[in-house]
Amino acid sequence: MASVVIVGGGIAGLVVARDLVLGGMTVTLLEASDHLGGKVARHTVAGIELDAGAESFATRRGTVAELARQLGLESAIVPPSPDGAWLQTVAGSAFPLPKTGILGIPGTPMASDVIEVIGFWAALRAQLDELMLGFVGAKEKSLGRLVRRRMGDAVLERLVAPVTLGIHSKHPDDLDVDVVAPGLRTALLRTGSLSHAVRQLREAAPAGSAVAGISGGMFELVEALRRDLDRFGVTVRLSTPVTSVDSSGATVADGERFDADHVVLATSLGRSEQASIVLATLVVDAPELDSAPRGTGVLVAAGTPGIRAKALTHATAKWRWLADNVGASRHVLRLSYNQAPVDGLRELAIEDARQLLGVPLNAASIIGFDRVEWAAPAAAPDVVSGVTAVGEGVSGTGLAAVVRHARNEAERLLKDIDG
Ligand SMILES: Cc1cc2nc3c(=O)[nH]c(=O)nc-3n(C[C@H](O)[C@H](O)[C@H](O)COP(=O)(O)OP(=O)(O)OC[C@H]3O[C@@H](n4cnc5c(N)ncnc54)[C@H](O)[C@@H]3O)c2cc1C
């Protein structure tokens, strides 16, 4: 049996480990921390088990749902509330996110919900997209440059940037359009305009929500993967930080060496200079929130005066199962920050939540708080000859992209070995 050592026990490493052991390989997985899952993690706040990282997955292509099905979690897949998220604008008002868009790119630039956010003249500028030839901007690999050329700055900065910063923690200028919106450039060439392309991709998407969750929490996915790795005999070594890899194995911080026929790198080694993302979770008793005043949450336009959070998720409004778990008038709010302060985050989060939700939260209504810090999305790892790289650094962020890429790479490796 061919052997493989996998470095990194986030979702990418776990998925590859499972596929390779089922493909007949002898698998050893090395994880630096004392637990598996990486950014799919759990924490307990006010006695409630919550996701401390990813809390949903894109349903596009059915990749994560297929994995969940194989792990026996199919019946746990749940849609979010259809209410949708809101946008907090720099000018101070909040509006529901326009309904017909993809990543905030409007399918109908002159729709009233778009005009409400960016104003009439900016919407008119975006509408010019329909008068341009289809090839204008179609070669742009950057989402930001593509949107700017076709629809102008206002759409980019006031609609698209808040969405991508909230979802991918990156400005659209730093995102590869083919990774975050596969098929968009082809649809642009086919239909002749970006707004038509957006509408066509939306129509082609399977019915139902663009994202889904797992009842109980996304961390259930990690638990199920861990159970399978145990069952199929994968050797898992926790608290084992790898310092270097080559095509025949991995070397750990204490000098121990793990030799194997194949090596999979499921993390970016030595890239700790990344900026961080801080998640502030509040559990509050607030009947004012029962009506979900901002739908499933709020994406914040960069530079909004007086607000430091980049996004707020009203988790109990978004997920029915969670609302049922926590009980009446108790709410879970998740606020994400770039580089939030270590001291005073609780007070900052309460103040941001109060402003973003437009309700009078005070310290007495807060029954739980936690701070979790994550490294921002990893850069692509250095290419090491003979080593397979998976994970968000190569696939792009988001469970759908990470899982799909990891499974494709596992399949390719198994085919190579067979060949
Ligand atoms: C706050 C937050 C919320 C998110 N929400 C969503 C969401 O709702 N939906 C969604 O689809 N995506 C979401 N994401 C993104 C998603 O969680 C990630 O893209 C995905 O989990 C990345 O998985 P990964 O396996 O590539 O990397 P990671 O999860 O980062 O795993 C890498 C693993 O490698 C380990 N490791 C690192 N260095 C070493 C070393 N030297 N030796 C051994 N092991 C090492 C780490 O400890 C870690 O366990 C969110 C991310 C964050 C931070």
The ligand as an SDF file (V2000), in Angstrom:
LIG
                    3D

 53 58  0  0  0  0  0  0  0  0999 V2000
  -14.3640   33.5110   11.2380 C   0  0  0  0  0  0  0  0  0  0  0  0
  -14.4780   32.7180    9.9660 C   0  0  0  0  0  0  0  0  0  0  0  0
  -15.7250   32.4240    9.4490 C   0  0  0  0  0  0  0  0  0  0  0  0
  -15.8510   31.7090    8.2730 C   0  0  0  0  0  0  0  0  0  0  0  0
  -17.0920   31.4270    7.8160 N   0  0  0  0  0  0  0  0  0  0  0  0
  -17.2340   30.6720    6.7180 C   0  0  0  0  0  0  0  0  0  0  0  0
  -18.5180   30.2450    6.3230 C   0  0  0  0  0  0  0  0  0  0  0  0
  -19.5170   30.5430    6.9750 O   0  0  0  0  0  0  0  0  0  0  0  0
  -18.6180   29.4820    5.1820 N   0  0  0  0  0  0  0  0  0  0  0  0
  -17.5230   29.0960    4.4870 C   0  0  0  0  0  0  0  0  0  0  0  0
  -17.6740   28.3770    3.4930 O   0  0  0  0  0  0  0  0  0  0  0  0
  -16.2820   29.4500    4.8710 N   0  0  0  0  0  0  0  0  0  0  0  0
  -16.1090   30.2160    5.9660 C   0  0  0  0  0  0  0  0  0  0  0  0
  -14.8660   30.5580    6.3880 N   0  0  0  0  0  0  0  0  0  0  0  0
  -13.7080   30.0920    5.6050 C   0  0  0  0  0  0  0  0  0  0  0  0
  -13.4520   28.6060    5.8570 C   0  0  0  0  0  0  0  0  0  0  0  0
  -13.5960   28.3360    7.2230 O   0  0  0  0  0  0  0  0  0  0  0  0
  -12.0390   28.2660    5.3990 C   0  0  0  0  0  0  0  0  0  0  0  0
  -11.8560   28.6610    4.0470 O   0  0  0  0  0  0  0  0  0  0  0  0
  -11.7350   26.7710    5.5270 C   0  0  0  0  0  0  0  0  0  0  0  0
  -12.1950   26.2470    6.7430 O   0  0  0  0  0  0  0  0  0  0  0  0
  -10.2330   26.5880    5.3680 C   0  0  0  0  0  0  0  0  0  0  0  0
   -9.9160   25.2310    5.5460 O   0  0  0  0  0  0  0  0  0  0  0  0
   -8.4130   24.7420    5.3550 P   0  0  0  0  0  0  0  0  0  0  0  0
   -8.3780   23.3110    5.6980 O   0  0  0  0  0  0  0  0  0  0  0  0
   -7.9110   25.1520    4.0250 O   0  0  0  0  0  0  0  0  0  0  0  0
   -7.5480   25.6150    6.3990 O   0  0  0  0  0  0  0  0  0  0  0  0
   -7.5930   25.6950    7.9830 P   0  0  0  0  0  0  0  0  0  0  0  0
   -8.9540   25.5280    8.5000 O   0  0  0  0  0  0  0  0  0  0  0  0
   -6.8490   26.9550    8.3010 O   0  0  0  0  0  0  0  0  0  0  0  0
   -6.7500   24.4450    8.4520 O   0  0  0  0  0  0  0  0  0  0  0  0
   -5.3550   24.4110    8.4050 C   0  0  0  0  0  0  0  0  0  0  0  0
   -4.9020   23.4470    9.5040 C   0  0  0  0  0  0  0  0  0  0  0  0
   -3.4900   23.2850    9.4010 O   0  0  0  0  0  0  0  0  0  0  0  0
   -2.9530   23.3320   10.7090 C   0  0  0  0  0  0  0  0  0  0  0  0
   -1.5580   23.7630   10.5890 N   0  0  0  0  0  0  0  0  0  0  0  0
   -1.0920   25.0080   10.3550 C   0  0  0  0  0  0  0  0  0  0  0  0
    0.2500   25.0020   10.3160 N   0  0  0  0  0  0  0  0  0  0  0  0
    0.6350   23.7210   10.5310 C   0  0  0  0  0  0  0  0  0  0  0  0
    1.9090   23.0790   10.6120 C   0  0  0  0  0  0  0  0  0  0  0  0
    3.0460   23.7520   10.4690 N   0  0  0  0  0  0  0  0  0  0  0  0
    1.9340   21.7540   10.8460 N   0  0  0  0  0  0  0  0  0  0  0  0
    0.7800   21.0290   10.9990 C   0  0  0  0  0  0  0  0  0  0  0  0
   -0.4430   21.6040   10.9230 N   0  0  0  0  0  0  0  0  0  0  0  0
   -0.5200   22.9270   10.6960 C   0  0  0  0  0  0  0  0  0  0  0  0
   -3.8170   24.3390   11.4300 C   0  0  0  0  0  0  0  0  0  0  0  0
   -3.7030   24.2030   12.8430 O   0  0  0  0  0  0  0  0  0  0  0  0
   -5.1810   23.9800   10.9060 C   0  0  0  0  0  0  0  0  0  0  0  0
   -5.8160   22.9760   11.6760 O   0  0  0  0  0  0  0  0  0  0  0  0
  -14.6990   31.2750    7.5670 C   0  0  0  0  0  0  0  0  0  0  0  0
  -13.4300   31.5700    8.0760 C   0  0  0  0  0  0  0  0  0  0  0  0
  -13.3250   32.2760    9.2710 C   0  0  0  0  0  0  0  0  0  0  0  0
  -11.9640   32.5810    9.8210 C   0  0  0  0  0  0  0  0  0  0  0  0
  1  2  1  0
  2  3  1  0
  2 52  2  0
  3  4  2  0
  4  5  1  0
  4 50  1  0
  5  6  2  0
  6  7  1  0
  6 13  1  0
  7  8  2  0
  7  9  1  0
  9 10  1  0
 10 11  2  0
 10 12  1  0
 12 13  2  0
 13 14  1  0
 14 15  1  0
 14 50  1  0
 15 16  1  0
 16 17  1  0
 16 18  1  0
 18 19  1  0
 18 20  1  0
 20 21  1  0
 20 22  1  0
 22 23  1  0
 23 24  1  0
 24 25  2  0
 24 26  1  0
 24 27  1  0
 27 28  1  0
 28 29  2  0
 28 30  1  0
 28 31  1  0
 31 32  1  0
 32 33  1  0
 33 34  1  0
 33 48  1  0
 34 35  1  0
 35 36  1  0
 35 46  1  0
 36 37  1  0
 36 45  1  0
 37 38  2  0
 38 39  1  0
 39 40  1  0
 39 45  2  0
 40 41  1  0
 40 42  2  0
 42 43  1  0
 43 44  2  0
 44 45  1  0
 46 47  1  0
 46 48  1  0
 48 49  1  0
 50 51  2  0
 51 52  1  0
 52 53  1  0
M  END
$$$$
